[in-house]
Amino acid sequence: MSTFTSTLPDQLLEQLNDYSKKLKMPKNKLIQKALTLYLDQLERAEYVRSYRKHKDDADILAMAEEGMTHYLNQLDVEDEAG
């Protein structure tokens, strides 16, 4: 694991300290969880932008529908087996 050093505004650092105490979690773990959630939100936003950008593209729509058909067929196979 690598070490990272940064500065934070005083108010944010106070909030971090408060929540660290409330949750009984080390500050570095709290930062790690918060950053992971935030980066996940950014990634999801990228997907949304991508889908919106290509929403009228017939080729993309056909690929998506083909993928969904395959997925639903797989579910049917698993239901029959289970």
Stockholm file with secondary structure:
# STOCKHOLM 1.0

chainA/1-82         MSTFTSTLPDQLLEQLNDYSKKLKMPKNKLIQKALTLYLDQLERAEYVRSYRKHKDDADILAMAEEGMTHYLNQLDVEDEAG
#=GR chainA/1-82 SS CCCCCCCCCHHHHHHHHHHHHHHTCCHHHHHHHHHHHHHHHHHHHHHHHHHHHTTTCHHHHHHHHHHHHHHHHHHHHHHHHC
#=GC SS_cons        CCCCCCCCCHHHHHHHHHHHHHHTCCHHHHHHHHHHHHHHHHHHHHHHHHHHHTTTCHHHHHHHHHHHHHHHHHHHHHHHHC
//
